[in-house]
Amino acid sequence: MADTDPLKDIELLIRSRYGIIHVDTLEEDRAAGLVAHVADRLELPVFAWTRTRGLQRTDRDGPVFKTIEPAQALRHVQAARFPAIYHFRGLGPFLEDPVLAELLREAAETYSVLDGALILTGADLALPPGVAVHSARVELAPPSLEEYRRLLTHVLRDLNARMPVRVEMKPEDTTRLLHNIKGLTLLEAEKLLTRAIVEDGRLSPEDIGAVIEAKRQIVEREGLLEYYPVEESMADVAGLDGLKTWLARRRAIITQPEKAAALGLPFPKGVLLVGVPGCGKSLCAKAVAMEWTLPLLKLDPANLYNKYIGESERNFKRAIRTAERMAPVVLWIDEIEKAFAAAGEGDGGVSQRVLGTFLSWMQDRAGDVFVVATANDVSRLPPEFLRKGRFDEIFFVDLPGDDARRAILEIHLRRRKQSPDRFDLDAVVSATEGFSGAEIEQVVVSALYTVLAEGTPLTTEALLHEASTTRPLSRTMAEKVAALRSWAQGRTVLAG
């Protein structure tokens, strides 16, 4: 979609006598500029409709009489039979009205013989079936990095005319700032940049943090995605050498996108991490984002579901649209089996429909969204979910071996200001055989609580005592762990 020219597309559709064109975008003002440009090329007047003003010809003053209601405006369009482009903004909430749907259909038929069209702008408009056959959809691609750069220049020039502004940015700082703004509409970006500069009269590297925080609030305001703080790197993930190597080989798609494109390499789809709970699957999702220096968005499938018919599917599409706006991005879906377990039994087929939407997007998506999905219980995942082409690879994350357990112990001891050299790690590694990474961390944490209460320093004996009182999952759920390992053989790649 990013390679198409929406201006040429809309012009071609109007010349081809499409009566209704849906410009799919959140940026209504940007779409209005596009409509004006198309109309100028076709030498047609533009009438704009909004819920507050009704129909108004853009090059004249005053609205058309009695066109506030959308049905009245469409009746006027049909009665006038005037060669023109009619731009309707905010029509989405009215599209379920059967009378309005019929008026739209009749208006579309009018422009099958007249020059012009009805252009509807907005995100995810659900056109009635009778209208959809007369319509075409054009997606307005998100702003390019160069458009954001021009916007920044424009904001600085305008503010400089009103107040002194100091620019304390190196070229690499400016590039980082623009990359962090990616995914916002031009209007959102303009407000964000203006506020950051006006607060202290300067543009500095410190403003990048403010931009990231404001962007997080924008992403999370619909409650479907979480802009996750990224703190871990791959150095914080012990073991998993197979997964690390796989990710490192594909990092060039981020660092050298032009070379990758020249070789015809697509952006990776993602990975599914299955395995024993507590062995670092979720940690890997965060670490991938840090390693690839990409934003991390977390999708909680529980937030998608709504009791109203069709709303769950729309929620998923809105979440994916947000992720694609932020691209390139890492999308983390934790414990994905909870969203699609039992193929939607008992919920009227909602889970099945959301699953179908998800699988179609995974197979055909064009946006640079790398999905990291984690699952603890693969038996609850529908078979079609594991088909080749959904993910680039399926990795099995097993319990850590001796070397990995030693590395995990060192990581968690250092995090808590304890020097690993002070302890007999060989003894602790032996005592924690069959422990997951999360259980090893808890051994360290529990031992520290104990010595804190006793007022003594942490010792090897304290760690060994906590390990001896811990009943790891590999023992309490030995049958399930064995079954999971058996399933993984021949179906997955070992992450370790």
N, C-alpha and C positions, 0 to 999 in steps of 0.2 A: 504493500500500500504506500510505503514511503517513496517508492520510485514513480508513482503516478502523479499526474498534474491534475488536481481537482478542477482547476479553471477550464482546461480543455475537455475534461470528462463531462462537466455540466453543460458546456456549450454544445458538445456532440449530442448529449441526451435531449436537449431542447430542440436541436435541429432534427433529431430523429422522432420528434412528436411524442415524447414521453410527457404525459400531462402532469404527473406529480414526481418530484425528485426530493428524496430525503437526504439531507446533508447531515450525517451522523457526527455530532461534535458537542462538546461541552462549551465551546467558545463561540457564543452567539454573536459577539461583536466582530470577531474575526470572520465568521461566516457571512455577516452582513456586508463586510467589505468585499468578500468574494462575489456575492450576489450582484453588488453594484458594478464590479469589474466586468462580469459576464454580460450584464445588461448593456453596458457601454459598448462592448464588442458587437453585440447583436442589434444595437441601436433601438432598444426597447425601454419604455419607462418602467420604474419599479414602484409597486405599492407594498408598503410594509404594514403588517397587522400585529398588534400586541393587545393583551387583555385590557390594558388601561386606556389605550388611545383608539382602538379600532383600526380601520384601514386608513392609510394616509399616503398620498403620492409623495415620494421622497424629495422631489424637486419643487414642491409647492407647499404653501402653508394651509393648515386646517385639515381635519380628518373628514372622511366621507361620512355623510349623515347616516345615523342609525346603523353602525357596523361594529359596535362594541362586542356584541355576542357573536361567537364564531359562526353560528348558523346564518345570522344576518349578513355577515361578511361574505360567506360563500354564495348566498343567494344573489348578492350584488355582483359578484364575479361572474356568475352564470348569466345573469340578466344583461350585463354590460357587453359581454362577448367582445372584449377589447384586447387587442394584441399587447401584452404586457407580461411582466414577471411579478407574481404576487408572492411575497415573502412572509410566511406565517411563523412567528416565534411563540413558543410556549403552548402549542396546540395539544401536546401529549395527553394531559388529563381529560380532554374532551373526546378522545378518539373512540372510547367505548360506547358513545351515544350512537344508536343505530340510525337516527335521523341525520346526524352529522356525517356518518359514514356514507350514506346515500348521496348527500349533497357533495361530498368530496368526489365520489365516483362520477357524478354528473359533470362536475367542474373539470375533472380529468378528461372526460370524453369531449368536452368543449375544445380543449387544447390539442385534441388529436387532429383538428383541422385548422386551428389558428396558430399564429406565431406566439410563443410564450409558454409559460408553465407555472404551476404552483410549486414553490420551493418551501419545504417544511424543514426547520432546523431544530436540533435537540438530540440528546443521547438516548439510544435504545427506544425509539418510538415504535410502538406496536401497532402497525397499520392493520385495519380490518381486512379480512381476506378479499372482499370485493374491491377494495381500493388497491391492495398490494399488486394485483395483476396489471394495473395501469401505472405502476410506479417503478422507480429505480433508486438504488441507494449509492451514495458516494460518501466515503469516509474521509474526513478531514484529518490528515496526518498531524501528529503533534509538532510543535515548533522545532526547527533545527537548531543546532548549536550556534550557527551564524545568526539566526533570528534573535536568540537570546543575547548574543554579543551586541547586535544593533540596538536592542532594547536597553541594555546597560549604558551604552553611549548616549542614547536619548535621555535616560533618566539623569545621568550626570550633567548633561548639558542644561537640562531644564532646572535642576536644583542649583547649579552654579549661577544661573541668572538671578536667583533669589537669595542665595546665601553662600558664604565661602565653604568650599568642600575640599578636603585634603584626600588625595588618593595615595594610599600607602601599600599598593599591591604590586608584587612582581608579576611578570607574565604567567608564571606557573600558578600563582595564587588566583589570578583571574580565571584561568582555565579550570581550576578546582571549583571555584565559585559557580561557574556556568554549568559544570557537570552536576553539581548538587542541586541546581535549579531545574534541571531536566525533568520533564514530566508535569510541571506546572503549566497552567494556561498563561498566556502572555499577560493577562490582567492580574492573575495571582502573583506572577513574578514581578510585575511592575510595583504592586503594592508592597511586596516583601522587600525589594531593593530600596524603595523610597524610605520605608520605615527604618531600615538598618542604617541608612546614611543620615537621615534627619536626626536620629537619636543623639549622635555625638559629632555630627558635622564632618565625618570622614568615612572612607571606605577602606577597610583594613582586613587582614587575614582573620582577625577575631570575628568578623561578621559572618564567616562561613559557618561557624557553630550556631549562630542565631538563625541562619537560613535553614540549616538541617533541622533544628528544633521546630521552626515554623512549618517546614515541610511535613514533619511527623504529624503535627496537629491537623494539617489539611488531609493527609492520607487517612488518619484515624477518625475523622469527624463522622463518617457514615457507620462506624462500628463494625466493619467487615474485615479490615486488614489492620495489622499492628506493625508500625514502623519499628522494627526491633533494634535495640542498641547492640552494636557489634563490639565485643571486647576480646573474644578469643581469636587466636590465630592457629594455624596448623601445628605450631610448636606446643600448644596446649593439648593436643590430641595425641595420646600415646599409642604406639602401634599403628594399625591400619595402613601399613605401607602400600598395599595394593591399591587402595582407594586414593591415597596421596599421590602416587605415581600417575594414576589415571587422570586426576584433576590437574596435575602439573603439566601434563602433555597437552591439555586443552586450554591452558591459561593464555596461550598465544591468541586465541580468538578475542580476548579482551585487550591484550597489550599490542597486538599487531592485526587489527581488524581488516586493514586494506590488503595485506598479504594473504590472509585467510580467504577473503572474498575472491582474490585473483585465482586461488586454487579451487574455488567452488565449494569451500567448506561452509556448511551451515552453522548457525549458532546451536550449541548443544541443547538438547531437549531437557535433560535432567537425569537424576538417578533415584532409584528406590532403594532405601536402606532397610533391610529386614534383619531381625536377630533378637538376641536375648535383651530384655529390658535392662537399662542402666549401663550399657556398654559403649555409650558415646555417640549414638546416632543423632540425637538432637544437637549435641555439641558440634558434630561435623557440619551441620547445616549452617551454624553461626560461623564456623571457621572457614567454610567455603567463601562466604561473603567477604570476610576479612582478607583471605588469600587472594581473591580476585578483585579486591577493592570495589565491590559493588554494593548498592543498597540491599538490605535484607527486609523482606516483607513476610510477615507470618499470617497465614490464613487459618483461622480456627473454623473447621467445618460446622461446628455447632451454631455459629453465628448466621449460617446461611438459611436455616430452616424457619419457615413462617407458615402459620396456619392457613393463610389465604391462597387460593389456587393460583399457581403460576408465579407467586412472589419469590419462592425459593430459587427457581431457575433464574429469575431476574436479579436476585441478590448475587448469585454466582457470576453472572455476566458482568455486573457492576464491579465486583471484586477483581475479576480478570481484566476488565478495562482499565482499572486503576493500576494494576501491575504492569500492563502493557504501556501505559502512559509513562511509567517510571523507567522503562527499559533503556539499557540493559540492567537487569535486576535478578536477584535470587529470591525465589518464592518458596518459603518453607511451609510444608503441610505436615504437621506432627500427628502421629497415630491416625493415619488416614483410614484405617480399617473401621474406625468408629463412625465415620461419615457414611460409608457405603456397605456396612455389614448386612448380610442376609438379603442383599439386593432389594431393599426397600419393603420388606415384609411388614404388614401392619400399619403402614403410613400412607396408604392410598396410592402407592407408586411414586411418591415424591422423590425418595432417595434414588429410585431407578432412573427418573428423568434427569435429576441433577448429575447422576453418574454418566448418563448418555451425553449430556452437555460437556462434562469434564473430559470424557474420553475423546470426543470429537475435537475439542480444543487442543488436547495433548497431541493428537495425530496431525492436525492441519495448521496449527498456529503459525503465524508469521513473525510475531513480536519476539524480541530477544529476552525471553523469560526462562531462566534456568530453574527447574523445579527440583527441590530436594524433598522427597516424601519419605516419611519413616513409618514403619509398621512393626508391631510386636507380635501380632497374631495373623499370619498370612492365611490361615484357614478361613478367616472371615472376609477375605477379599474376593470379589467376583472373579472368575477365571479370565474374563476378557480384559481385566485390569492389568494382567501380567503378560499380555501379548506383546511380541516384539514390535517396536515402533512407538509404543507409548513412552518408554524411557530408553535412554541410550544404554543403560546397564542396570542390572539388579545386583546389589552387593549384599553378602551375608556378613553380619558383624557378630562374631563369636566372642565368648569369654576371653579375656586377655591371657596371653601366655606369660611365662616367667619374666622375659625382658620387658614386656609391656606393663606388667604389674609393678616392676621396679621403677619404670619411668613414671607411672601414675603416682606412686608413693612420693617420688622426688618432687613432682609438680605440686602436690597438695601440701607437702611439708614446706616447700619454699614459699608458697602463697601465704603461709601462716608464720613466716619469719623463723622457720626452723631449718637448720643446716642438715641436709641428709647425711653428711659425713659423721655426724654424731651417733648414728644409729646402725645397728646390725641389720641392714636391709635384706641380706640373704635369709635371715631367720623369719623376717616379716613376710617376705615373698613366699617362702615355703608355707607359712601359716595361713596365707590368703589364697591358696590354690582353690579355683572354682568360684572366686569372688568376681563380681562385676566391677567396673570402674567406679560406679556410684557407691557400691558397698565398701570399696577400699577408701574412698573419700570419707565415708561415715566412720570408719575405724579411726582415722586420724582425728576427725572432729570430736568423736566421743572420748577418745583418750585425752585430748586437750581439755575438755570439760572436767574430766575426772581430776587431772593434775591441778587445774585451776582451783577446784574446790579444796584440794588438799594442800595447796600452796607449795607444790614441788614442781621441778622442771619435767618436761616430757622425756620419757625414757623408752628404750626398746621394750622393756617389760610391760609398760603401760599399753603400748601398741599391740603386743602379743596377747595381753589379757583381753582387750576389746575384740581382737580377731577370734579368740576362742569362744567368746559369748555370742558371736554373730552366727545366725543360721542363714547362709546365702541362698538365693533363689535357685541355684543349681542343685541344691539338696531338697529344699522344700517343694520344688516343682520339677523334680528330676525327669519325670515322664514327659512333661511338655517340652522341656529343653531338648531332650533326646529326639522327640518327634520333629521339632523344628530343625535340628541338625540333619535329620534324615531327609526332610523335605528339601533342604537347601542343596544337597548333593546333586550335581548335574543340572540344577536349575539356576544357580547363582554363581557369581564370582566372589571368592573369598576376599574380604576387605583387608584382612590382616596379612 
